[in-house]
Amino acid sequence: MSVRVRFAPSPTGALHIGGVRTALYNYLFAKKHGGAFVLRIEDTDQNRFVEGAEEYIQDALKWCGIDSDEGVEPGGDFGPYRQSERKAHYQEHAQRLVAEGKAYYAFDSPEELDEMRERLKEARVANPQYNAITRMQMSNSLTLSEAEVTERIDSGAPYVIRVKLPRNEDIRFEDIVRDWVVVNTATLDDKILMKSDGMPTYHLANIVDDHMMQITHVIRGEEWLPSAPLHVILYDYFGWDRPAFAHLPLLLKPDGNGKLSKRAADKLGFPIFPLNWNDPESGELSEGFMEKGYLPEAMINFLSLLGWNPGGEQELFSKEELIQEFSLERINKAGAKFDIEKAKWFNQQYLKSSSDDELAQALMGNTELAIDFDLARRIVAMMKERITFLSEIMVSGSFFFEAPTVYDEKTVRKKWTQQAVDFLGEFTSQLAVLEALDGEQVKSIILGILEKDETPIGRVMPALRLSLTGQGGGPDLMEIISILGPQESVSRIKKAIEELSESVKE
């Protein structure tokens, strides 16, 4: 059987970046083995359903370049791919377990359940559970007569279906990341499989769906590891082959102290979601990585290395290289620190390697300024080595779009001299008669003036840059003047001379 994996998020809100990593690992593994990546929406918990969350999940994965082979949108041979549309399957399988004595009806009221827990607490039971011992003291089809059970069901009395676990039995399974896992059923409770509203819990639904969709590998977060023994039992109860399991390590805060949460990310000032999320209930807007300026390729590269070690010194991988190199066996057990500075570094590297044409198009789409493609291309070519996000061009490169209104105080104090002002005067007189110029022409004019006056270049160039950009440093000054053009350059220099006249030093 070919490899088939699934990513099965719940539409209860925005997709956490940890969920993106889980989807990514599933995707890479499927593509590595020529298999299928299935996107399944687990919407059985209707009380937590959030409007727009399903569309958000799909849009976020598309932005990341994680395309599903099967799912709600592309369809497929194993649909439907929303669990809310598969209720009949779950009812059928739950009833089968009841008929085979592997599950049972439970009619306990909330008050009865509370009384049971209080009774166990008084008996100093550390972890009160509805289990192989306590179930025999409760209202269920194991303690009631068949006639009583039938009467309650026929009368419409609310009930759930619980799995019937063995009382004292070791459950063993091998996890690709964790090696062998052994759990005794005495530590587990009889989990609910079907809720009173007729909807399945995750435990039943994901088992049935994974079997019916022929999923070969279940690759999911570490938080599901405690549930894995129950899932193994259910596979065995149904007589189905178990999939291979791989439980991924947690994403931790940058300092490694605890799980990465939205609250922690907000406090540290970085996103936790791939795209902007406007919470329909609270109205809170959470900024996404896309809107923050991260490139999807950079995020995929960064996320791939949070928990997976390719086994070499290479850090920059294309998607094709990630697919080729990826291996579940090289996933770490320990949690991975979410180093946002490393994420910025990846973004910087991908910006540097992006073509000028790509970045020019992006710049034109992210600015309200009317600039043509050729100008945008020249600007990004100069600035991309100096920025982490494309949006920084509008800040550190603001001088391309408007004359400076403030000037770097340190440069004014040290470099704004009478000698520099005299040079600027001569320079503007030569620029004023030109219609256009390139970098080489600018350089020729500057060197000609300096040679005539025998002036060291270091004494005047900082002042020239200051008058044009307001800054003490930056990209190639000759190219900046070429982009600004003679008339704009002259205008800015004259303005600086006038505004900084009181700052001139002999």
PEURQUI-V328058 format. One record per backbone hydrogen bond with DSSP energy under -1.0 kcal/mol. NH is the residue of the N-H (numbers start at 1). CO is the residue of the C=O. Records with the same first field share a line. If there is no record, write none. Layout:
NH = CO, CO
//
This chain:
5 = 36
7 = 38
12 = 10
17 = 272
20 = 16
21 = 17
22 = 18
23 = 19
24 = 20
25 = 21
26 = 22
27 = 23
28 = 24
29 = 25
30 = 26
31 = 27
32 = 28
33 = 29
34 = 31
35 = 30
36 = 3
38 = 5
39 = 70
40 = 7
41 = 81
42 = 9
43 = 41
46 = 44
48 = 45
50 = 11
53 = 50
56 = 52
57 = 53
58 = 54
59 = 55
60 = 56
61 = 57
62 = 58
63 = 59
64 = 60
65 = 62
66 = 61
67 = 65
69 = 37
70 = 37
71 = 75
75 = 71
83 = 41
85 = 82
86 = 83
90 = 86
91 = 87
92 = 88
93 = 89
94 = 90
95 = 91
96 = 92
97 = 93
98 = 94
99 = 95
100 = 96
101 = 98
102 = 97
104 = 162
106 = 160
107 = 139
113 = 109
114 = 110
115 = 111
116 = 112
117 = 113
118 = 114
119 = 115
120 = 116
121 = 117
122 = 118
123 = 119
124 = 121
125 = 120
131 = 129
135 = 131
136 = 133
137 = 134
138 = 135
140 = 138
141 = 105
143 = 140
144 = 140
149 = 145
150 = 146
151 = 147
152 = 148
153 = 149
154 = 150
155 = 151
156 = 153
157 = 152
160 = 106
161 = 194
162 = 104
163 = 191
164 = 102
171 = 183
173 = 181
175 = 179
176 = 245
179 = 175
181 = 173
183 = 171
185 = 169
187 = 184
188 = 185
190 = 130
191 = 189
193 = 161
194 = 161
195 = 199
198 = 195
201 = 193
205 = 201
206 = 202
208 = 204
209 = 205
210 = 206
211 = 207
212 = 208
213 = 209
214 = 211
215 = 210
216 = 4
217 = 4
218 = 244
220 = 246
222 = 248
224 = 221
225 = 222
231 = 227
232 = 228
233 = 229
234 = 230
235 = 231
236 = 232
237 = 233
238 = 234
240 = 235
244 = 216
246 = 218
248 = 220
252 = 336
253 = 258
256 = 253
258 = 256
260 = 251
265 = 261
266 = 262
267 = 263
268 = 264
269 = 265
270 = 265
277 = 286
279 = 284
283 = 279
286 = 277
289 = 273
290 = 274
292 = 288
293 = 290
294 = 289
299 = 295
300 = 296
301 = 297
302 = 298
303 = 299
304 = 300
306 = 303
307 = 305
309 = 330
322 = 318
323 = 319
324 = 320
325 = 321
326 = 322
330 = 327
331 = 328
332 = 307
336 = 250
338 = 252
339 = 337
340 = 338
343 = 339
344 = 340
345 = 341
346 = 342
347 = 343
348 = 344
349 = 345
350 = 346
351 = 347
352 = 348
353 = 349
359 = 355
360 = 356
361 = 357
362 = 358
363 = 359
364 = 360
365 = 361
371 = 369
376 = 372
377 = 373
378 = 374
379 = 375
380 = 376
381 = 377
382 = 378
383 = 379
384 = 380
386 = 383
392 = 389
393 = 390
394 = 391
395 = 392
396 = 392
398 = 395
400 = 397
401 = 398
402 = 398
408 = 470
412 = 408
413 = 409
414 = 410
415 = 411
416 = 412
417 = 415
418 = 505
421 = 417
422 = 418
423 = 419
424 = 420
425 = 421
426 = 422
427 = 423
428 = 424
429 = 425
430 = 426
431 = 427
432 = 428
434 = 431
442 = 438
443 = 439
444 = 440
445 = 441
446 = 442
447 = 443
448 = 444
449 = 445
450 = 446
451 = 447
452 = 448
453 = 449
454 = 450
455 = 450
459 = 456
460 = 457
461 = 457
464 = 460
465 = 461
466 = 462
467 = 463
468 = 464
469 = 465
470 = 466
480 = 476
481 = 477
482 = 478
483 = 479
484 = 480
485 = 481
489 = 485
490 = 486
491 = 487
492 = 488
493 = 489
494 = 490
495 = 491
496 = 492
497 = 493
498 = 494
499 = 495
500 = 496
503 = 500
505 = 416
//
